[in-house]
C-alpha cells in the first residue's frame, strides 16, 4: 500500500524537532554504565529502569519484561524489555531490536574524552556505546515517539526489543526472550537489527559467514640455540605450518559470492603467543591462531579437516607434535532472502529517505541478526554508521541518528 506523503513528511519533520532531545538522551544513558559481569560490571538494570521511565514519559506504557536470572549482578537479573505501540492490526508486527549493554572502554590512554561522559563535537557524539548500540536504540525510540506526538496509528503493531547480554553472547538477552516467549516474534514479522552498517546507509545485511577460530599448538624440544641438532625447533615448524595452512585453505575453499564483502572465505593467521624470553633458546612450543570466515556454501568441519591434514604433514616432516583445537565456532545462520518483505521494506525506506541505492549484502559474521535467523525469523541488520564499535574514541554522527529514525518511521508506516 502506498505511503501517504503528507503523513511521512509530518513524521520526518517531527523527528527533526527531536534532534536536541536525542542528543541529551544519548548523554544520559551513556552516563549509566551498563557492563556485563564478564567485564566486572553490574549489568544493565539501572540503564533499563531509566529507559523505562523515558518510554513512559513519551506515552509508551505497553512494556513487558522478559528478564533473565543472573546471580552475578546485584539485582540477580538481566533486563529485557519489549515495548509495543499498537497498530490498526496486530500482524505482521514490525520489530527493532537493540541492546542496552556495552563493552568496556579499553585502554583509557587512547581516549581523548571521558568514555562515559558524552562530548558533542563537529556534529558527532563521543562516548562508549553511542554508536554500538545506542544510536539504533535512540533512533527507533524517537521514531515511535513521532507516531504518538503526531496522533498517527501505524498500520500494524510496532515493537522495540531492548535486550541485555549482546556483547557477551546473547544467552541472557535475545536468546532468553525467544526461548521463553517462542510465539512473541512471528516468522512473518518484519525484524530489523540496527547494529551494523556503512557510512551512506546503503548496506542491508542479509547473510553472514561461518566463524571458525583454530588454535595450533606445535611441540618440539627446547634447547640452547647453539645446539639445534639435539632439539626440535617448534618455531620453524610453526612457521611452515602457518604458510601451508594458509595456502591449503585458500586453494581448497576458493568460491566467490558477490553478495559478501569480501566475496570469498578468509583465512587469516592472527594471534601468536610468546614463546621463549631470550634469543639464544630454541623454543619447544609455539601457539598461534587462525581466524576463518567461511562462506555458507562450505561445511566448517571440512575446513578443520583440511587444517588437520596439513598439520599431519608438518608433524611428519619436522618431527613435532601438532595439536589442532577449535577456539571458537559459529556456523552461519540461514540467509534472509533478498526478496523477503523485510528486505524490500527496508530498501524502499532507504531509497525514499536517504536517496541512495540500497544493496543486500553478506558480512564476515558476528551480528545478533543471526540469532533470529536461526529461529526461522528473517531479519536484516541495518544502520547508517561509521562502524566505530569497540574502538577508542567511539562516536555517533548525529545526522545519522536522526536520519535513521526517519527510515524507521517509513518502515513503520509501510505495509
C-alpha positions in Angstrom: 0.0 0.0 0.0 1.5 3.4 -1.0 2.6 5.6 1.9 0.7 8.8 2.3 3.3 11.5 1.5 1.8 14.1 3.9 2.0 11.7 6.8 5.6 10.7 6.3 6.6 14.3 5.8 4.9 15.2 9.1 6.7 12.4 10.9 10.1 13.4 9.4 9.6 17.0 10.4 8.6 15.9 13.9 11.8 13.7 14.2 13.9 16.7 13.1 12.4 18.6 16.1 13.7 15.9 18.4 17.4 16.4 17.5 18.4 18.1 20.7 16.4 15.6 22.8 18.0 12.7 21.1 21.5 14.1 21.9 20.5 14.6 25.5 19.2 11.1 25.8 22.5 9.8 24.5 24.3 11.7 27.1 22.0 10.4 29.9 22.2 6.7 29.0 26.0 6.8 28.4 26.5 8.1 31.9 24.7 5.0 33.3 27.4 2.3 32.8 26.0 -1.0 31.5 28.7 -3.6 31.5 28.1 -7.3 31.9 29.6 -9.2 34.8 32.2 -10.7 32.4 33.6 -7.2 32.3 33.3 -6.8 36.1 30.2 -4.7 35.6 26.9 -4.7 37.4 24.7 -5.3 34.3 22.1 -3.3 32.6 19.4 -2.9 35.3 19.9 0.8 36.1 20.0 1.7 32.5 16.9 -0.3 31.7 15.0 1.4 34.6 16.0 4.8 33.2 14.9 3.8 29.7 11.5 2.6 31.0 10.8 5.9 32.7 11.7 7.7 29.5 9.4 5.4 27.5 6.5 6.1 29.8 7.1 9.8 29.7 6.6 9.6 25.9 3.3 7.7 26.4 4.7 4.3 25.6 3.3 2.4 28.5 2.8 -1.1 27.0 6.1 -2.5 28.3 6.7 -6.2 29.0 9.7 -7.6 30.8 11.4 -10.9 29.9 14.2 -10.8 32.5 16.9 -13.5 32.8 18.1 -14.7 36.2 21.8 -13.9 36.8 23.2 -14.2 40.3 26.4 -12.4 39.2 24.8 -9.0 39.3 23.3 -7.1 42.3 19.7 -7.3 41.3 20.0 -11.0 40.4 18.5 -10.5 36.9 19.4 -9.1 33.4 16.6 -7.0 32.0 15.0 -7.5 28.6 12.2 -5.1 27.6 9.5 -5.3 24.9 7.8 -2.0 24.1 4.7 -2.2 21.9 2.8 0.5 20.0 -0.5 -0.9 18.9 -1.3 -0.6 15.2 -4.6 -0.8 13.3 -4.0 -4.5 13.3 -1.5 -6.7 15.1 0.2 -8.6 12.4 2.7 -8.7 10.8 4.4 -6.7 13.6 7.5 -4.6 12.9 10.4 -5.2 15.4 13.5 -3.2 16.0 16.0 -5.0 18.4 18.7 -3.0 20.1 20.9 -3.9 23.0 21.5 -1.9 26.2 24.9 -3.3 27.2 28.3 -2.0 26.1 31.9 -3.2 26.1 34.5 -1.6 28.4 36.4 1.5 27.2 39.7 -0.4 26.9 42.9 1.5 27.1 41.9 4.8 28.7 45.1 6.5 27.4 43.7 6.2 23.8 40.6 8.1 24.7 40.6 11.9 24.1 37.4 12.2 26.2 35.8 10.5 29.2 34.1 7.5 27.6 31.1 7.7 29.9 30.6 11.4 29.6 29.4 12.3 26.1 31.2 15.1 24.3 29.5 16.8 21.3 32.0 18.0 18.7 31.6 18.8 15.0 28.3 17.0 14.6 29.4 13.9 16.5 28.8 12.4 19.9 31.9 10.8 21.5 31.5 8.1 24.2 31.4 4.4 24.8 28.3 2.8 23.3 27.0 5.9 21.5 27.1 4.1 18.1 27.1 0.5 19.4 24.2 0.2 20.0 22.7 3.4 21.5 22.3 5.1 18.1 19.9 2.3 16.9 18.1 2.3 20.3 17.6 6.1 20.3 16.6 6.3 16.6 13.9 3.6 16.9 12.6 5.0 20.2 12.2 8.5 18.7 10.6 7.2 15.6 7.9 5.6 17.8 7.5 8.9 19.7 6.8 10.7 16.5 3.8 8.5 15.8 2.4 9.3 19.3 3.1 13.0 19.0 1.5 13.2 15.5 -1.5 11.1 16.7 -0.7 8.6 14.0 -1.5 4.9 14.4 0.8 2.6 12.5 -0.8 0.0 10.1 0.4 -2.9 12.3 2.0 -3.2 15.8 5.4 -1.8 16.2 7.7 -3.2 18.9 11.1 -2.4 20.3 13.0 -5.3 21.9 15.7 -3.9 24.2 18.0 -6.6 25.4 20.9 -7.3 27.7 24.0 -9.5 27.2 24.5 -8.9 23.5 28.2 -8.1 24.0 28.9 -11.3 25.8 26.9 -14.0 23.9 23.1 -13.2 23.9 22.2 -16.1 26.2 20.6 -13.8 28.8 19.3 -11.4 26.1 17.6 -12.1 22.9 18.1 -15.9 23.2 16.4 -15.8 26.5 13.5 -13.8 25.2 12.9 -16.0 22.1 13.3 -19.2 24.2 10.9 -18.1 26.9 8.4 -16.5 24.6 8.5 -18.6 21.4 5.4 -17.0 20.0 6.4 -13.5 20.6 8.0 -12.9 17.2 6.3 -14.5 14.2 8.4 -15.5 11.1 6.2 -13.3 9.1 7.1 -10.2 11.2 9.5 -7.5 10.0 12.6 -7.6 12.1 15.4 -5.0 11.9 18.6 -5.1 14.0 20.4 -1.6 13.8 23.8 -3.0 14.9 25.9 -2.7 11.8 26.0 -0.7 8.6 28.1 1.6 6.4 28.6 5.3 6.1 25.9 6.0 3.4 23.3 3.6 4.8 23.2 1.6 1.6 24.2 -1.8 3.1 21.3 -4.1 4.1 23.0 -7.1 5.8 21.1 -10.3 5.0 23.7 -13.1 5.4 26.8 -13.9 7.4 29.8 -16.2 7.0 30.6 -19.0 9.5 33.2 -18.1 12.1 35.9 -20.5 13.0 38.9 -19.8 15.2 41.6 -22.5 15.1 44.4 -22.8 17.6 47.5 -24.7 16.7 49.9 -25.9 19.4 53.3 -27.1 18.0 55.5 -29.0 20.4 59.2 -29.8 19.7 62.1 -29.8 22.1 63.7 -26.7 23.7 67.5 -26.5 23.6 70.2 -23.9 23.5 70.4 -22.2 20.1 74.0 -23.2 19.6 73.0 -26.9 19.8 70.0 -27.2 17.3 70.9 -30.7 16.4 69.8 -32.0 19.8 66.5 -30.2 19.8 63.4 -29.8 17.7 62.6 -26.2 16.7 58.9 -25.6 17.3 59.2 -22.0 15.8 60.4 -23.3 12.4 57.8 -26.0 12.2 55.1 -23.4 13.2 56.3 -21.0 10.5 56.0 -23.7 7.8 52.6 -24.8 9.3 51.3 -21.2 9.1 52.2 -20.8 5.5 51.0 -24.3 4.4 47.6 -23.9 6.2 47.1 -20.5 4.7 47.8 -21.8 1.2 45.8 -25.0 1.5 42.6 -23.3 2.9 42.7 -20.6 0.3 43.2 -23.1 -2.5 40.6 -25.6 -1.4 37.8 -23.1 -0.4 38.0 -20.6 -3.2 34.4 -20.0 -4.1 33.3 -16.4 -4.6 29.9 -14.9 -3.7 29.3 -11.3 -4.7 26.7 -10.9 -2.0 29.5 -10.8 0.5 32.2 -8.2 1.0 34.9 -9.6 0.7 33.3 -12.1 -1.7 35.3 -15.1 -0.6 36.1 -17.0 2.5 39.0 -15.5 4.5 41.7 -17.4 6.4 43.9 -15.1 8.5 46.8 -16.0 10.8 46.3 -13.8 13.8 47.3 -14.3 17.5 50.7 -15.8 18.3 51.7 -16.3 21.9 55.1 -15.5 23.3 57.4 -18.5 23.4 60.9 -18.1 25.0 62.1 -14.9 26.6 65.6 -14.9 25.2 67.1 -15.0 21.7 69.6 -17.9 22.3 67.0 -20.5 23.1 65.2 -22.7 20.6 61.5 -22.8 21.6 59.9 -26.1 22.4 56.4 -24.9 22.0 54.5 -22.5 19.7 50.9 -21.4 19.9 49.1 -19.5 17.2 45.6 -19.0 15.8 43.8 -18.6 12.5 40.6 -16.5 12.2 38.5 -18.1 9.4 35.3 -16.5 7.9 33.7 -19.2 5.7 31.1 -18.9 3.1 27.9 -20.7 4.0 28.4 -23.0 1.0 31.1 -24.8 2.9 30.9 -27.2 5.8 33.0 -25.8 8.7 34.1 -29.4 9.6 35.8 -29.7 6.1 37.9 -26.7 6.9 39.0 -28.2 10.2 39.7 -31.5 8.4 42.0 -29.7 5.9 43.9 -27.9 8.7 44.5 -31.2 10.5 45.7 -32.9 7.3 48.2 -30.1 6.8 49.3 -30.3 10.4 49.9 -34.1 10.0 52.3 -33.4 7.1 54.3 -30.9 9.2 54.4 -33.4 12.1 56.0 -36.0 9.9 58.4 -33.7 8.2 59.6 -31.7 11.3 59.2 -34.5 13.9 57.0 -32.3 16.1 53.6 -32.9 17.7 50.8 -30.6 16.5 47.5 -30.1 18.4 44.7 -28.5 16.5 41.9 -27.0 18.6 38.7 -25.2 17.9 38.9 -21.9 19.8 35.5 -20.7 18.6 32.9 -21.9 16.2 29.7 -20.3 15.0 28.1 -21.8 11.9 26.4 -19.5 9.5 22.7 -19.0 10.0 20.3 -19.3 7.1 20.4 -16.2 5.0 17.5 -13.8 4.8 16.1 -13.9 1.2 16.7 -10.7 -0.8 13.1 -10.9 -1.8 11.7 -11.2 1.7 9.2 -8.5 2.9 11.7 -7.1 5.5 14.4 -6.6 2.9 12.0 -5.0 0.4 10.5 -2.6 3.0 13.9 -1.5 4.4 15.3 -0.9 0.9 12.3 1.1 -0.1 12.7 3.3 3.1 16.4 3.8 2.4 15.7 4.9 -1.2 12.9 7.3 -0.2 14.5 8.8 2.9 18.2 8.7 2.2 18.2 8.8 -1.6 20.8 6.1 -2.1 20.6 2.8 -3.8 20.4 0.0 -1.2 22.2 -3.3 -1.6 21.6 -6.6 0.2 25.0 -7.8 1.4 26.6 -10.5 3.4 29.4 -9.8 6.0 32.1 -11.8 7.8 29.7 -12.8 10.6 29.0 -12.0 14.2 25.8 -9.9 14.4 22.8 -10.7 16.6 20.7 -10.8 13.5 21.9 -14.4 13.1 20.0 -15.3 16.3 16.7 -14.5 14.7 17.6 -16.3 11.5 18.5 -19.5 13.5 15.0 -19.3 15.0 13.5 -19.2 11.5 12.8 -15.5 11.6 14.1 -13.5 8.6 15.9 -10.4 9.8 18.1 -7.7 8.4 20.9 -5.8 10.1 20.9 -2.1 9.0 22.1 1.3 10.2 24.0 4.3 9.0 27.3 4.4 10.8 31.0 4.9 10.6 31.4 1.5 12.3 33.4 2.6 15.4 32.2 -0.3 17.6 34.6 -1.2 20.4 37.2 1.3 19.3 38.6 4.1 21.5 37.0 7.5 20.8 33.8 5.8 19.5 31.4 8.3 18.1 27.9 8.6 16.7 27.2 11.0 13.8 24.1 13.0 15.0 22.8 13.3 11.5 22.9 9.5 11.1 20.9 9.1 14.3 18.2 11.5 13.2 18.1 10.1 9.6 17.8 6.5 10.8 14.8 7.5 12.9 13.2 8.7 9.7 14.0 5.4 7.9 12.4 3.5 10.8 9.3 5.7 10.6 9.0 5.0 6.9 9.2 1.2 7.7 6.7 1.5 10.5 4.2 3.4 8.2 4.6 1.0 5.3 2.5 -2.2 5.0 
